[in-house]
Amino acid sequence: MNADAKELAASFDLAKLTSEFYDDPYPTYRALRENEPVKRLASGTVFLTRYDDLVTTYKNTKSFSSDKKREFAPKYGDTPLYEHHTTSLVFNDPPAHTRVRRLIMGALSPRAIAGMEGDLIKLVDSLLDAIAAKGHCELIEDFAASIPIEVIGNLLDVPHDERAPLRGWSLAILGALEPVVSPEVAARGNKAVTDFLGYLETLVARRRQKPGNPDRDVLTRLIQGEETGERLTEKELLHNCIFLLNAGHETTTNLIGNGLVALHRNPDQKQRLIDTPDMIKTAVEEILRYESSNQLGNRMTTEPVELGGVVLDAGTSVTLCIGAANRDPAQFADPERFDVARTPNRHLAFATGAHQCAGMALARLEGAIAISRFLARFRHYALNGEPVRGGRVRFRGFLSVPCAIG
């Protein structure tokens, strides 16, 4: 077994992943963590799998840059995808990151998120009513994906009859963030950025003419800026609206879908949560750890730096494997076990440090309400077909999950 693990680690190449890896990457992550935790790939990228190394990288923003211009220029060329991903909040360093994050966080205050709870419960209950009427469901399309699209649509006050393209745009843009991008995937991503920008230009123009309530309408708040005079440029405004949809959509869809599948596959934990519904908060944290919606992050070294006993030159691309770090036994007892009561649970699903996810409180609320109310309504639900994975390594989730509701 040890020899097999060493071979698995030695042969690992992020550009040549197998179908077995996409189905279950965790044996590979374990082999890397135990044998080559600071793994140099053929591309020159360094792949990190230990919890402590990820935390060090996240918190040292001076040595590990989030700016993606150098990395994305050869990947995307002069394209809409390049403009989008190098303008959005997540792929920038201070001071640009700090300025944009402050504006977005102002619109996602604890009071604003608390004010969303009533509407979110109504939305989830309406989806559950529709599922009950049908007698079965496709967990992703009928439930998990429908929730964040409506929540982000409400945040930006996108008219309901204009929301149909949002999920497709999001999937196409985020699909182009995979380590290997085919020309077809890149073309879909570029078209999605172009189409989304065209729509947002119209939406922003309408909102400038008729502003909404900045306490509830994130788009109005971003347009108006801060009382200090802080404003986003037009390009920053448009691309960070795309970022808000993408960040809030894919990861929360995966949180809900991964969670309901994990509970089905761990019936003792499912029953435990049904019997003790107040455990939903720790259950959501465990879902985030056990099947992290976002599995990979990236940084670029700005100076020579030592990490895990390995010296990295300036200009080294670094991939942070969140999925591996969240199962590191140095941080989590019995990490391969799914435990809805696990505490403490300092997972890295939302990263940490300056780039910790701006929308994590909203994602937690969506996950808790969706999963708890689904369990309360359909405690005997069961998968009645094989779930289909999304075929991506960066974002781990399902494309479809056929489900009987009992």
PyMOL commands that set and color helices and strands:
alter all, ss='L'
color gray80, all
select helices_A, chain A and resi 2-11+19-23+26-35+51-59+69-76+80-85+89-91+96-107+110-114+117-134+139-144+146-155+160-162+166-175+183-209+218-224+234-265+267-275+277-290+322-325+353-355+360-377
alter helices_A, ss='H'
color red, helices_A
select strands_A, chain A and resi 38-40+46-48+64-65+136-138+296-301+305-307+310-312+317-321+382-383+388-389+398-400+402-404
alter strands_A, ss='S'
color yellow, strands_A
deselect
rebuild
show_as cartoon
